[in-house]
Amino acid sequence: MRLTGRKTRSRGLELNLTSMIDVIFLLLIFFIVSAGMTKPEKDLESALQTQSAAGKRANLEPIIVDIVPEGGGFQYKVGGRTAADRAALTDVLRQLPGKANGAFVRVRDEAPFVMAAAAVQAAHDAGFPTGM
């Protein structure tokens, strides 16, 4: 019978975790410090801004031409203004500032294709840029 204690020597591999804990703390400190240096996204200026005629910075707001049903037919609507034909739409679009911002034509499924094509042509005739 053996009266001595168990073997104090183990045959497994011993890992020294001190250096790994140091590296983890250094990374944690680095991320905490560097996170405080960046500007919050809500405070960043938008890249989609342009100079208006008054010299103030204005957001990019394109002109939207809607083709809406009205009185059994369809009419062009730009903001609060309506136009019955392409010539009237061209006149309305010529009066608007910010032509460099572009114009979009929004069409319902029921609207005739001819009206959509005429709206694009009216925007081109009014001086809006075409193509991409």
C-alpha positions in Angstrom: 0.0 0.0 0.0 1.2 3.4 -1.0 1.2 6.2 1.6 2.5 9.0 -0.6 0.3 11.5 -2.5 -0.6 11.4 -6.2 1.9 12.3 -8.8 2.5 16.0 -8.9 3.8 16.0 -12.3 1.3 15.9 -15.2 2.2 14.7 -18.6 -0.1 17.1 -20.5 0.8 20.4 -22.2 0.6 23.5 -20.1 -0.3 26.8 -21.7 0.9 30.1 -20.5 -2.2 32.4 -20.9 -0.6 35.6 -19.6 0.6 36.8 -23.0 -2.7 36.1 -24.6 -4.6 38.1 -22.0 -2.2 41.0 -22.5 -2.9 41.0 -26.2 -6.7 40.9 -25.7 -6.5 43.9 -23.3 -4.4 45.8 -25.8 -6.9 45.1 -28.6 -9.7 46.1 -26.3 -8.1 49.4 -25.4 -7.2 50.1 -29.1 -10.9 49.6 -30.2 -12.3 51.7 -27.4 -9.9 54.6 -28.2 -10.3 54.5 -32.0 -14.1 54.2 -31.8 -14.3 57.6 -30.0 -12.3 59.3 -32.7 -14.6 58.7 -35.6 -17.5 61.1 -36.3 -21.0 59.7 -36.0 -22.6 59.1 -39.3 -25.5 61.4 -38.6 -23.0 64.3 -38.2 -21.4 63.8 -41.6 -22.3 66.0 -44.6 -24.1 64.5 -47.5 -22.2 64.2 -50.7 -25.5 64.7 -52.6 -25.7 68.5 -52.3 -25.4 71.2 -54.9 -25.2 74.9 -55.0 -28.5 76.6 -55.7 -29.0 80.0 -57.5 -29.0 81.8 -54.2 -25.6 80.4 -53.3 -26.9 78.3 -50.4 -26.4 74.6 -50.3 -29.5 72.7 -51.3 -30.2 69.0 -51.2 -30.4 67.1 -54.4 -34.1 67.2 -55.3 -35.0 66.1 -58.8 -38.1 67.1 -60.6 -40.8 64.4 -60.7 -43.3 64.4 -63.5 -46.3 62.3 -62.7 -48.8 61.0 -65.3 -52.0 60.8 -63.3 -55.6 60.0 -64.3 -57.9 63.0 -64.4 -61.4 63.3 -65.8 -61.5 60.0 -67.8 -58.0 60.7 -69.3 -54.5 61.3 -68.1 -52.6 64.6 -67.3 -49.1 65.6 -66.4 -48.5 66.8 -62.9 -45.4 68.5 -61.7 -45.7 69.4 -58.0 -48.9 71.4 -57.8 -49.0 72.3 -61.4 -50.9 70.3 -64.1 -50.5 70.2 -67.9 -52.8 68.6 -70.4 -50.3 68.2 -73.3 -46.6 68.1 -74.1 -46.3 71.8 -75.0 -47.8 72.9 -71.7 -45.6 70.5 -69.8 -42.5 71.9 -71.6 -43.5 75.4 -70.5 -43.9 74.3 -66.9 -40.6 72.5 -66.9 -38.7 75.5 -68.4 -39.8 77.7 -65.5 -38.3 75.3 -62.9 -34.8 75.8 -61.4 -32.2 73.1 -60.8 -32.2 71.4 -64.2 -28.8 69.9 -63.4 -30.5 67.7 -60.7 -32.5 65.9 -63.4 -36.1 64.9 -63.9 -38.0 61.7 -63.4 -41.2 60.5 -65.1 -43.5 58.4 -62.9 -46.1 56.5 -64.8 -49.1 54.4 -63.7 -49.6 51.0 -65.4 -52.8 52.2 -67.1 -51.2 55.3 -68.6 -50.5 55.3 -72.4 -46.8 54.9 -73.4 -47.1 57.9 -75.7 -47.6 60.2 -72.7 -44.5 58.8 -71.0 -42.4 59.3 -74.1 -43.8 62.8 -74.5 -42.9 63.6 -70.9 -39.3 62.5 -71.5 -39.1 64.6 -74.7 -40.6 67.6 -72.9 -38.0 67.3 -70.1 -35.3 67.2 -72.8 -36.7 70.2 -74.6 -36.9 72.2 -71.4 -33.1 71.7 -70.9 -32.9 68.8 -68.5 -29.9 66.4 -69.1 -30.6 63.1 -70.8 -29.0 59.7 -70.4 -26.6 58.5 -67.9 
